[in-house]
Amino acid sequence: MKFIFETEQKVQPKFSDVAINQFFVKCDGDLCQKVEHNCYNVIADCDGVPCALSSALYHADSLISRILPKVIKIEF
């Protein structure tokens, strides 16, 4: 048996859903990388301008905009 609902509710991801070293976008649009269970670094601001902000503390239940697919290597 399968229930089909009128509208599906999309669950907004939380900081705790992000794996360590994975990239994510905060609700304010900043591109970040999780570095510890409660810390992240900002890689670029909401306009896409590169920046390097030190780790900031973040609560595990804090909502984020989205999680980017896992990056396995960056070539430069």
N, C-alpha and C positions, 0 to 999 in steps of 0.2 A: 504494500500500500504506500502511496506517495501523496503527500499533501501539496497542493499547488496554491500558493498564496497570491493575493491580488498584487501586492508589491513586495519585492524582496528588500529586506533591510541590509544595507551594506555595513559591516562592522568596521569602524575606524580603527586602524592599528595603534598600538601603544608602544612606548619606548621599550618595554619588556619583550615585545615581539621581535625586536631587532637583535641579530646575532652580533657578537663582538667582531669588530673589523668590517662590518657591513655598513653600507651607505644608506642614508635615509633622508627624507625631507621633513623638516619641522613644519608646523602649521603656519609659521611666519614666512616660509619659503626658503629658508637657509638650507644648503646642502651640507650634511654632516656625516661624520663617521663615528660609530660607537667604538670606544676604546676600552671601556670597562663596564661592569654591570650598572653603574650609575653615572658614567662620564662619557662625553663625546667631544669631538673637535669639529669646529666649523671649517669647511673646505671652501665654500663660496657663499656669497650673500644672495638674497632673493632676486637680485638683478643679474646673477651669474658672474659677478666680479670675484675673482679668486681672492681669498683671504686666509689667514692662518690664525684663528683664535684658539687660545689654550683651552684645555678641557674644562667643561662646565658641568656642574652636578645637575642631574635630571632625575626626577622621580620615575620609578618603574611604570606607574599608571598614567603618566603624562601622555596625552594623545599626540600623534604625529600625523602628517599629511599622507605619507606613503613610504614604503620600503622599496628600495631599488633591488633589482636582481643581484645575486651574489657575484662580486668581481673576483676572478681568480688570478688575474695578472694585469698589470698596467705597463704597457710598452711606451717608452719615451726615448 
